[in-house]
Structure formats: C-alpha cells, structure tokens
Amino acid sequence: MTAPELLPGWVLPIAFGLLGLLIGSFLNVVVWRVPRGESIVSPSSAGPPRGPPQPAPAQHQRG
C-alpha cells in the first residue's frame, strides 16, 4: 500500500499547515531577536512593559 491509500486526503494538508505554522513562528522569533543581539533560546517570550494594574470593574447587583 502507498501513503495516499492509508491516509484520508485532508491529513497531509493539515499536517503540512501545522508544520508551516511552527516553522514560521520560530523564524519570527529569529528575525525579531537576532538583529537586536538577543538569544533565540532564552529568555522566554515577553510582551511590552505594562503600566500599573487597572482597578477591577464594579460588580452590579441583581435586584
């Protein structure tokens, strides 16, 4: 038996799509960090600096 007979037709496109997402995500990190002289291994992802915490919204009572 050959591979196309063993797998439904949608499996390979999904698998290659997921592989492309993983590779693209990694390359995005490389393109972002290497020009800045940062390591591509550590530290883990970090977002922009945050300001002070926002107050919680008021809770409305059902009445």
N, C-alpha and C positions, 0 to 999 in steps of 0.2 A: 504494500500500500504506500502511496505517496502522501506527503503532508496535506495537500488540498483535500484529499478524501477523508482525512482524520479530523479536520477542524472545520467548524462552520465558517462561512465566508466573512463574518464580521469580526472574528477573533484577531487576525493579523492586523487589520487597520487599527483596531483599538490598542493592541499591544505596541505597535509602532508609534501611535499617537502618544501613548503614555511615556514611552521611551524618549520621544522628542521633547515632551514637557520636562522630563528630568534633566536631559542634557541642556536644554535651553535655560532652565533655572540655574544650573551650575555655571554656564557661560555668562549669565547675567551677573553673578557674583564675581566672577573673574574679571569681567570688563569694568565693574564698578570699583573693585579693590586694588587691582594691580597698578593702575596709574597713580594711585594715592600711596603706594608703597606699603599697603596693608597685607596681612596674611590672608590667604584664601581658606585656611583651616580653622583658625580661631581668631578672635572671639566669635561666638555665635551671632546670629542676626541681631541688629539693634535698630530701632526706629529713631526718628528725630527726637531731640530733647523735648521733654514735656514741662509744662508750667506747673503751677500749684494745682492741687486737686480741686475739682469742681464740687460744689455742695450738692447733696442728693436732692432730687426733686421732692416737693411737698406731696405727702400721701393724701389722697382725697378719701373722705369717709362716706360710705353709702348710708343714706339715711332715711 
